[in-house]
Amino acid sequence: MLNFDAVIFDMDGVITKTATVHSLAWTKMFNEYLQSREKKYKEPFKEFTHVNDYLPYVDGRPRYQGVDRFLKSRNIDIPFGDANDAPDAETVCGLGNRKNEFFNKILEEDGVELYDSTIALVNELLAKGIKVGVATSSKNCDIILGKAGIQNLFQTQVDGVVSANLGLKGKPEPDIFTTAADNLEVAYDRAVIVEDAVSGVQAGAKGNFGLVIGIAREHNADELKDNGADIVVEDLSQLSIDEINKLIAAKKVTS
């Protein structure tokens, strides 16, 4: 007997190997901006890095929220602006839009790679009648899944565009996951969340889902576990449907 009815996957770093592309685009955009501030405002340049800046302030969050959080970490105060700002505008939204230009350029040149183990699990779930959804902060979800040719695998897609339209709060709030579960008509305690970002496992824990699986792509197993993941693996090839089912049963006994 199955203890769950659906699995909801994050996209970048879980389904697709695009987390690295995001990190590269953020790094290029922020370092160019910080260098421009050095020239314009005589501020000492301090490099934006993957470990010290991308992971704690940007990873897994909606684009403009990521810009805002990082700038605040450096005590940089600029206007928020709006989503229609040009990529050269010195606003939170302008910087976010500039990052997106860099991201799309890299994506166009390099294409989209998939985690084969994730796709294998998705297909096994569907074969057993378990519902599958994708929930991501990315506004590029349509483009990425379309380029990868896998949009047909997911019965619901809650992304950055949907979040903006519905006014959903970004991670670490659970809104995108609860909305995906609602769309699938599945109770939260009968749904599994799969995430690779700290903000994502925090969101899964806040939503009281049946199980939160963390994928430690960044050698951050302890951090994922400490922030809400019930189980942490390096890759989904380490888990079977039967093992997921047993983990949910064990969690119910101990909770």
C-alpha positions in Angstrom: 0.0 0.0 0.0 1.4 3.4 -1.0 1.7 6.1 1.6 1.8 8.9 -0.9 -0.1 10.1 -4.0 2.2 12.7 -5.6 5.8 13.8 -5.9 6.6 17.5 -6.5 10.0 18.3 -7.9 12.0 21.5 -7.9 13.5 22.1 -11.4 17.0 23.6 -11.3 19.5 21.2 -9.8 16.8 18.5 -9.4 15.4 17.8 -12.8 17.7 19.9 -15.0 21.4 20.7 -14.7 20.7 24.4 -14.9 21.6 25.4 -11.3 25.2 25.8 -12.5 24.0 28.0 -15.4 22.0 30.2 -13.0 25.1 30.5 -10.7 27.3 31.6 -13.7 24.7 34.1 -14.9 24.3 35.6 -11.4 28.1 35.7 -10.9 28.7 37.5 -14.2 25.9 40.0 -13.6 26.7 40.9 -10.0 30.5 41.1 -10.6 30.0 43.5 -13.5 27.6 45.6 -11.4 29.9 45.6 -8.4 32.8 46.7 -10.6 30.7 49.5 -12.0 29.9 50.7 -8.5 33.7 50.7 -7.7 34.2 53.1 -10.6 31.0 55.2 -10.0 30.9 55.4 -6.2 34.5 54.5 -5.3 33.3 51.4 -3.4 36.0 48.7 -2.9 35.2 45.8 -5.2 34.4 42.5 -3.4 33.7 39.6 -5.7 30.4 37.8 -5.7 31.1 34.1 -5.2 29.1 30.9 -5.5 29.7 29.7 -1.9 29.6 33.0 0.0 26.9 34.8 -1.9 24.9 32.7 -4.4 24.0 29.8 -2.1 23.0 31.8 1.0 21.2 34.7 -0.7 20.1 33.7 -4.2 19.8 30.0 -4.7 16.2 28.8 -5.0 14.6 32.2 -4.5 12.5 34.2 -6.9 14.8 36.3 -9.1 14.1 39.8 -7.8 14.1 38.5 -4.2 17.5 37.1 -4.8 18.8 40.4 -6.1 17.3 42.2 -3.1 18.7 39.8 -0.5 22.2 39.9 -1.9 22.3 43.7 -2.2 21.1 44.0 1.4 23.9 41.7 2.5 26.3 44.3 1.0 24.4 47.3 2.4 23.6 48.4 -1.1 20.4 50.4 -1.4 18.9 51.0 -4.9 15.3 51.4 -6.1 13.3 48.2 -6.5 11.8 49.3 -9.8 9.4 47.0 -11.7 9.5 43.9 -13.9 9.5 46.1 -17.1 12.8 47.8 -16.2 15.5 47.7 -18.9 18.4 45.3 -18.2 20.7 48.3 -17.9 18.5 50.1 -15.2 20.2 50.4 -11.8 17.2 48.9 -10.0 16.6 45.5 -8.3 14.4 44.5 -11.2 16.8 45.9 -13.8 19.7 43.8 -12.4 17.4 40.7 -12.2 16.5 41.2 -15.9 20.1 41.6 -16.8 20.9 38.3 -15.1 18.1 36.7 -17.1 19.6 37.9 -20.4 22.9 36.3 -19.4 21.1 33.1 -18.4 19.1 32.8 -21.7 22.3 33.4 -23.7 24.1 30.6 -22.0 21.1 28.3 -22.3 20.8 29.1 -26.0 24.5 28.3 -26.6 24.7 25.2 -24.4 21.2 23.7 -24.3 19.7 21.8 -21.3 21.1 18.8 -19.7 18.9 16.5 -17.5 19.6 14.4 -14.4 18.8 10.9 -15.9 18.1 9.5 -12.5 15.4 12.0 -11.8 13.7 11.4 -15.2 13.9 7.6 -14.5 12.1 8.1 -11.2 9.5 10.4 -12.7 8.7 7.7 -15.3 8.5 5.0 -12.7 6.1 7.2 -10.6 3.9 7.8 -13.5 3.8 4.1 -14.4 2.5 3.4 -10.9 -0.2 6.1 -11.2 1.5 8.5 -8.8 1.0 12.1 -9.8 4.0 14.3 -10.6 4.4 18.0 -10.6 7.2 20.6 -10.9 7.4 23.7 -8.6 10.1 26.2 -9.2 10.9 29.9 -8.6 12.2 30.1 -12.1 10.3 32.2 -14.7 12.2 30.3 -17.4 10.5 27.0 -16.6 8.5 26.8 -19.9 11.7 27.5 -21.9 13.8 25.0 -20.0 11.4 22.1 -19.9 10.5 22.8 -23.6 14.1 22.7 -24.7 14.6 19.5 -22.8 11.4 18.0 -24.3 9.9 16.9 -21.0 7.0 19.2 -20.3 4.6 16.3 -20.9 5.8 14.5 -17.9 4.4 16.9 -15.3 0.7 17.2 -14.5 1.1 20.6 -12.9 3.7 23.4 -13.3 3.9 26.1 -10.7 6.7 28.5 -11.7 7.8 32.1 -11.3 5.3 33.3 -13.8 2.4 31.5 -12.0 3.7 32.8 -8.7 3.7 36.4 -9.9 0.1 36.0 -11.3 -1.2 34.5 -8.2 0.8 36.6 -5.7 2.5 33.5 -4.2 5.2 34.0 -1.6 8.6 32.7 -2.6 10.7 30.1 -0.8 11.3 29.5 2.1 7.5 29.9 2.2 5.7 26.8 1.0 3.3 28.5 -1.4 4.5 27.0 -4.7 4.5 23.5 -3.3 1.0 23.8 -1.6 -0.3 25.3 -4.9 1.1 22.4 -6.9 -0.4 19.9 -4.4 -3.8 21.7 -4.6 -3.6 21.5 -8.5 -3.0 17.8 -8.2 -5.8 17.4 -5.7 -3.5 15.7 -3.2 -3.4 16.2 0.5 -0.1 17.8 1.7 0.7 14.9 4.0 0.3 12.6 0.9 2.8 14.5 -1.2 6.6 14.3 -1.4 8.9 17.3 -2.1 12.2 17.0 -3.8 14.6 19.9 -3.4 18.3 20.8 -3.7 18.2 24.3 -2.1 18.2 25.2 1.6 15.3 27.6 1.0 13.4 24.8 -0.8 13.7 22.2 2.0 12.7 25.0 4.5 9.6 25.5 2.3 8.8 21.8 2.3 9.1 21.6 6.0 6.8 24.6 6.6 4.2 23.0 4.3 4.0 19.8 6.5 4.4 17.5 3.5 4.6 13.7 3.8 8.3 13.7 3.1 11.0 16.3 2.1 13.9 14.8 0.1 17.0 16.9 -0.1 19.6 16.4 -2.9 23.0 17.5 -1.8 24.5 18.7 -5.1 26.6 21.2 -3.3 28.1 18.8 -0.6 25.7 20.5 1.8 23.9 17.4 3.2 24.1 18.6 6.8 22.7 22.0 6.0 19.8 20.5 4.1 19.1 18.1 6.9 19.3 20.9 9.5 16.8 23.1 7.5 14.0 20.6 7.0 15.0 17.7 4.8 13.8 14.3 6.2 16.3 12.4 4.1 19.3 13.7 2.1 20.9 11.9 -0.9 23.5 12.9 -3.4 21.4 11.7 -6.3 17.9 10.2 -6.7 19.4 6.9 -8.0 19.9 6.2 -4.3 16.2 6.0 -3.6 13.5 3.7 -4.9 9.7 4.2 -4.7 9.6 1.4 -2.1 12.2 3.2 0.0 10.4 6.5 -0.2 7.2 4.7 0.8 8.9 3.2 3.9 10.4 6.6 4.9 7.0 8.2 4.9 5.6 5.4 7.0 8.4 5.8 9.5 8.0 9.5 9.7 4.3 9.1 10.5 5.2 6.8 13.3 7.7 9.2 14.9 5.7 12.4 14.4 
